[in-house]
Amino acid sequence: MYMNKISRPALVAATIGPVQSVLGWVIAGSLWPGYDPVRKTISDLAADDSPVQAIQTSFFILGGILSLVAAVWAGSLAMPGRIVIFLGGLATFGFAYFTTPSQDGHSDLHRIFAIASFVLFSAWPIFSMRFTKSAPWVLRPVGAIIATIGFTIISLWFLSTWTNPDATNVGLVERVIATAQTTYLSVVIWLCWLHEKGK
């Protein structure tokens, strides 16, 4: 049975989440002269040789915390979906801790946690769906499946771009999916809350 369980901490996290995600790489990137957000990834801002490493890393950590808050207090989502979101938050801490050593190098652990994060934040809608007719449409099977398919497509687009050494737009593609993922989770939480308030 669907229950009214969006709590205030989830609403706060949903409101702050997309804003802080974009602000992080905008602020950090603007403080690094010559940084190209189209060609360079967000992780490059948090690399060991980055002059703004502390700034971007702090935003990564904030994003991970907000994901955990959403997972715990967005009770309208089915429990498997909340677990997936929680794991996504932990993966965020993982790629924040295991940094890329330089602009020209890479860290296998950073890549593993980053890929895990993109996969988990692409899959949570289908694990969060509710089958009862009293649930909002975003949690019903059609909405959840369409969202998951959409995120899977753009995640594969990013991963194929990220692993292509000749790609010149990996930063842009990463920002598209990162913004889409954080924004969609926030929209779902707010729509669920409004649905519950309207009952």
C-alpha positions as CSV (number, residue, x, y, z in Angstrom):
1,M,0.0,0.0,0.0
2,Y,1.3,3.5,-0.9
3,M,1.8,5.7,2.1
4,N,2.4,9.5,2.5
5,K,6.0,9.4,3.6
6,I,8.0,12.3,2.0
7,S,9.6,14.0,5.0
8,R,10.9,17.5,5.3
9,P,14.6,16.5,5.2
10,A,14.0,14.9,1.8
11,L,12.4,18.1,0.5
12,V,15.3,20.1,1.7
13,A,17.7,17.7,0.0
14,A,15.6,17.8,-3.2
15,T,15.7,21.6,-3.3
16,I,19.4,21.9,-2.6
17,G,20.6,18.9,-4.7
18,P,20.5,20.2,-8.3
19,V,21.5,23.7,-7.3
20,Q,24.7,22.7,-5.4
21,S,25.6,20.2,-8.1
22,V,25.7,22.9,-10.8
23,L,27.2,25.5,-8.5
24,G,30.0,23.2,-7.6
25,W,31.5,22.9,-11.0
26,V,30.6,26.5,-12.1
27,I,32.3,28.0,-9.1
28,A,35.3,25.7,-9.2
29,G,35.7,26.1,-13.0
30,S,35.4,29.8,-12.8
31,L,38.3,30.0,-10.3
32,W,40.6,28.0,-12.6
33,P,41.7,30.2,-15.5
34,G,42.0,28.2,-18.7
35,Y,39.8,25.3,-17.5
36,D,37.5,24.1,-20.4
37,P,34.2,22.7,-19.1
38,V,33.3,21.3,-22.5
39,R,36.5,19.2,-22.8
40,K,37.4,18.5,-19.2
41,T,35.4,16.4,-16.7
42,I,34.1,17.6,-13.4
43,S,36.5,15.1,-11.7
44,D,39.4,17.1,-13.2
45,L,38.4,19.9,-11.0
46,A,38.9,17.6,-8.0
47,A,42.2,16.0,-9.3
48,D,45.3,16.1,-7.2
49,D,46.9,18.7,-9.4
50,S,43.8,20.9,-9.6
51,P,44.1,24.4,-7.9
52,V,40.4,24.1,-6.9
53,Q,40.5,20.5,-5.7
54,A,39.2,21.3,-2.2
55,I,36.2,23.3,-3.6
56,Q,35.0,20.7,-6.0
57,T,35.6,17.8,-3.5
58,S,33.5,19.6,-0.9
59,F,30.6,19.8,-3.4
60,F,31.0,16.1,-4.2
61,I,30.8,15.3,-0.5
62,L,27.7,17.6,-0.1
63,G,26.1,15.8,-3.0
64,G,26.7,12.5,-1.4
65,I,25.2,13.6,1.9
66,L,22.1,15.0,0.2
67,S,21.7,11.6,-1.6
68,L,21.8,9.8,1.7
69,V,19.3,12.2,3.2
70,A,16.9,11.7,0.2
71,A,17.3,7.9,0.5
72,V,16.5,7.9,4.2
73,W,13.6,10.4,4.2
74,A,11.9,9.9,0.8
75,G,9.8,7.1,2.1
76,S,7.3,7.3,-0.7
77,L,9.8,5.6,-2.9
78,A,9.9,1.8,-2.7
79,M,12.6,0.5,-0.4
80,P,14.8,-1.1,-3.1
81,G,15.0,2.3,-4.9
82,R,16.0,4.1,-1.6
83,I,18.7,1.5,-1.1
84,V,20.0,2.2,-4.7
85,I,20.0,5.9,-4.0
86,F,21.8,5.3,-0.7
87,L,24.5,3.2,-2.5
88,G,24.8,6.0,-5.1
89,G,25.5,8.5,-2.3
90,L,28.2,6.1,-1.0
91,A,29.7,5.8,-4.5
92,T,29.9,9.6,-4.6
93,F,32.0,9.6,-1.4
94,G,34.1,6.9,-3.1
95,F,35.1,8.9,-6.2
96,A,35.6,12.0,-4.0
97,Y,38.1,10.1,-1.9
98,F,39.9,8.2,-4.6
99,T,40.9,11.2,-6.7
100,T,42.3,11.4,-10.2
101,P,46.1,12.0,-9.7
102,S,46.5,14.5,-12.6
103,Q,44.9,16.0,-15.6
104,D,46.6,13.5,-17.8
105,G,46.3,10.4,-15.5
106,H,43.6,8.3,-14.1
107,S,42.6,6.3,-11.1
108,D,41.0,2.9,-11.5
109,L,39.2,3.2,-8.1
110,H,37.9,6.7,-9.1
111,R,36.6,5.3,-12.3
112,I,35.0,2.3,-10.6
113,F,33.1,4.5,-8.1
114,A,32.2,7.1,-10.8
115,I,30.7,4.4,-13.0
116,A,28.9,2.9,-10.0
117,S,27.4,6.3,-9.2
118,F,26.2,6.9,-12.8
119,V,24.7,3.3,-13.0
120,L,23.0,3.6,-9.6
121,F,21.5,7.0,-10.2
122,S,20.3,5.8,-13.6
123,A,18.6,2.6,-12.1
124,W,16.9,4.0,-9.0
125,P,13.6,4.9,-10.7
126,I,12.7,1.3,-11.7
127,F,13.6,0.1,-8.2
128,S,11.5,2.8,-6.6
129,M,8.2,2.1,-8.5
130,R,4.9,1.5,-6.8
131,F,2.2,-0.7,-8.3
132,T,-0.8,0.7,-6.4
133,K,-3.1,3.1,-8.2
134,S,-2.9,5.6,-5.4
135,A,0.8,6.3,-6.1
136,P,1.8,9.3,-8.2
137,W,2.4,8.7,-11.9
138,V,6.2,9.1,-11.5
139,L,6.4,6.1,-9.3
140,R,4.0,3.9,-11.4
141,P,5.6,1.4,-13.8
142,V,5.3,3.4,-17.0
143,G,6.9,6.5,-15.6
144,A,9.6,4.6,-13.7
145,I,10.5,2.4,-16.7
146,I,10.7,5.3,-19.1
147,A,12.9,7.3,-16.8
148,T,15.3,4.3,-16.3
149,I,15.5,3.7,-20.1
150,G,16.2,7.4,-20.6
151,F,19.0,7.5,-18.0
152,T,20.5,4.3,-19.3
153,I,20.7,5.8,-22.8
154,I,22.5,9.0,-21.7
155,S,24.7,7.0,-19.3
156,L,25.9,4.8,-22.1
157,W,26.4,8.0,-24.2
158,F,28.6,9.5,-21.4
159,L,30.6,6.3,-20.8
160,S,31.3,5.9,-24.5
161,T,32.4,9.5,-24.7
162,W,34.5,9.3,-21.5
163,T,36.4,6.2,-22.7
164,N,37.0,7.7,-26.2
165,P,40.5,9.3,-26.1
166,D,39.6,11.4,-29.2
167,A,36.4,12.9,-27.7
168,T,36.4,16.6,-27.2
169,N,33.1,17.1,-25.4
170,V,33.3,14.7,-22.5
171,G,32.9,17.5,-20.0
172,L,29.7,18.7,-21.6
173,V,28.2,15.2,-21.8
174,E,29.0,14.6,-18.2
175,R,27.3,17.8,-17.1
176,V,24.2,16.9,-19.1
177,I,23.8,13.6,-17.3
178,A,24.8,14.8,-13.9
179,T,22.3,17.7,-14.0
180,A,19.6,15.4,-15.4
181,Q,20.1,12.8,-12.6
182,T,20.1,15.3,-9.7
183,T,17.2,17.2,-11.1
184,Y,15.0,14.2,-11.8
185,L,15.4,12.8,-8.3
186,S,14.4,16.3,-6.9
187,V,11.4,16.5,-9.3
188,V,10.2,13.0,-8.2
189,I,10.5,13.9,-4.5
190,W,8.6,17.1,-4.9
191,L,5.9,15.5,-7.1
192,C,5.4,12.8,-4.5
193,W,5.1,15.4,-1.8
194,L,2.6,17.5,-3.7
195,H,0.6,14.3,-4.5
196,E,0.4,13.4,-0.9
197,K,-0.5,17.0,0.2
198,G,-3.4,16.9,-2.3
199,K,-5.0,13.8,-0.8
